[in-house]
Amino acid sequence: MKKYAANDFYSIIGSNNKSLSPEVIEIDIESLNASASTVESFLDRRVAHFDRRPPSRMPTYDDLHGCLDVLERLTVKYHMLLTAESYETLEPAVQYGFLDIFRDDIGET
């Protein structure tokens, strides 16, 4: 398992490095801030609070999806670096027939 964890670690930080550089971390922070800035005013003034002032800009669904994509990418990356556990995505996976409870033929053979 250590070999796999090391391979994942070096695939992110580079094979010649022993740690993640502060520059890479800063780039990630800037990426997160840039993507969040497109939705921040709306979330602050309409979701977290109801402010009398309207949002400075109404975000689009593409803005929201872009922000969530960046957040997911960074969460997956830093989770792996901090815990040596890897995720491909944070999207939930349906693992059973959750609609089966609505069927009439359950239990019949």
VENRAQUI-V880592 format. One record per residue. N is the residue number from 1. RES is the residue in three letters. SS is DSSP state (@ for helix, = for strand, . for the rest). PHI is phi in whole degrees, 0 to 359 (NA if undefined). Layout:
n:N res:RES ss:SS phi:PHI
n:N res:RES ss:SS phi:PHI
This chain:
n:1 res:MET ss:. phi:NA
n:2 res:LYS ss:@ phi:298
n:3 res:LYS ss:@ phi:296
n:4 res:TYR ss:@ phi:294
n:5 res:ALA ss:@ phi:297
n:6 res:ALA ss:@ phi:296
n:7 res:ASN ss:@ phi:298
n:8 res:ASP ss:@ phi:297
n:9 res:PHE ss:@ phi:300
n:10 res:TYR ss:@ phi:289
n:11 res:SER ss:@ phi:291
n:12 res:ILE ss:@ phi:270
n:13 res:ILE ss:@ phi:267
n:14 res:GLY ss:. phi:100
n:15 res:SER ss:. phi:290
n:16 res:ASN ss:. phi:266
n:17 res:ASN ss:. phi:251
n:18 res:LYS ss:. phi:255
n:19 res:SER ss:. phi:207
n:20 res:LEU ss:. phi:283
n:21 res:SER ss:. phi:286
n:22 res:PRO ss:@ phi:302
n:23 res:GLU ss:@ phi:295
n:24 res:VAL ss:@ phi:295
n:25 res:ILE ss:@ phi:298
n:26 res:GLU ss:@ phi:297
n:27 res:ILE ss:@ phi:298
n:28 res:ASP ss:@ phi:296
n:29 res:ILE ss:@ phi:297
n:30 res:GLU ss:@ phi:296
n:31 res:SER ss:@ phi:298
n:32 res:LEU ss:@ phi:295
n:33 res:ASN ss:@ phi:298
n:34 res:ALA ss:@ phi:295
n:35 res:SER ss:@ phi:289
n:36 res:ALA ss:@ phi:287
n:37 res:SER ss:@ phi:296
n:38 res:THR ss:@ phi:288
n:39 res:VAL ss:@ phi:241
n:40 res:GLU ss:@ phi:299
n:41 res:SER ss:@ phi:298
n:42 res:PHE ss:@ phi:296
n:43 res:LEU ss:@ phi:297
n:44 res:ASP ss:@ phi:289
n:45 res:ARG ss:@ phi:266
n:46 res:ARG ss:@ phi:231
n:47 res:VAL ss:@ phi:260
n:48 res:ALA ss:@ phi:288
n:49 res:HIS ss:. phi:219
n:50 res:PHE ss:. phi:249
n:51 res:ASP ss:. phi:271
n:52 res:ARG ss:. phi:294
n:53 res:ARG ss:. phi:285
n:54 res:PRO ss:. phi:288
n:55 res:PRO ss:. phi:301
n:56 res:SER ss:. phi:294
n:57 res:ARG ss:. phi:205
n:58 res:MET ss:. phi:274
n:59 res:PRO ss:. phi:286
n:60 res:THR ss:. phi:264
n:61 res:TYR ss:@ phi:297
n:62 res:ASP ss:@ phi:296
n:63 res:ASP ss:@ phi:299
n:64 res:LEU ss:@ phi:295
n:65 res:HIS ss:@ phi:297
n:66 res:GLY ss:@ phi:298
n:67 res:CYS ss:@ phi:296
n:68 res:LEU ss:@ phi:294
n:69 res:ASP ss:@ phi:296
n:70 res:VAL ss:@ phi:295
n:71 res:LEU ss:@ phi:299
n:72 res:GLU ss:@ phi:296
n:73 res:ARG ss:@ phi:301
n:74 res:LEU ss:@ phi:289
n:75 res:THR ss:@ phi:296
n:76 res:VAL ss:@ phi:299
n:77 res:LYS ss:@ phi:298
n:78 res:TYR ss:@ phi:285
n:79 res:HIS ss:@ phi:297
n:80 res:MET ss:@ phi:296
n:81 res:LEU ss:@ phi:295
n:82 res:LEU ss:@ phi:272
n:83 res:THR ss:@ phi:238
n:84 res:ALA ss:. phi:63
n:85 res:GLU ss:. phi:249
n:86 res:SER ss:. phi:247
n:87 res:TYR ss:. phi:241
n:88 res:GLU ss:. phi:277
n:89 res:THR ss:. phi:206
n:90 res:LEU ss:. phi:258
n:91 res:GLU ss:. phi:291
n:92 res:PRO ss:. phi:292
n:93 res:ALA ss:. phi:245
n:94 res:VAL ss:. phi:288
n:95 res:GLN ss:. phi:251
n:96 res:TYR ss:. phi:204
n:97 res:GLY ss:. phi:282
n:98 res:PHE ss:@ phi:295
n:99 res:LEU ss:@ phi:274
n:100 res:ASP ss:@ phi:301
n:101 res:ILE ss:@ phi:295
n:102 res:PHE ss:@ phi:266
n:103 res:ARG ss:. phi:275
n:104 res:ASP ss:. phi:276
n:105 res:ASP ss:. phi:265
n:106 res:ILE ss:. phi:290
n:107 res:GLY ss:. phi:88
n:108 res:GLU ss:. phi:276
n:109 res:THR ss:. phi:240
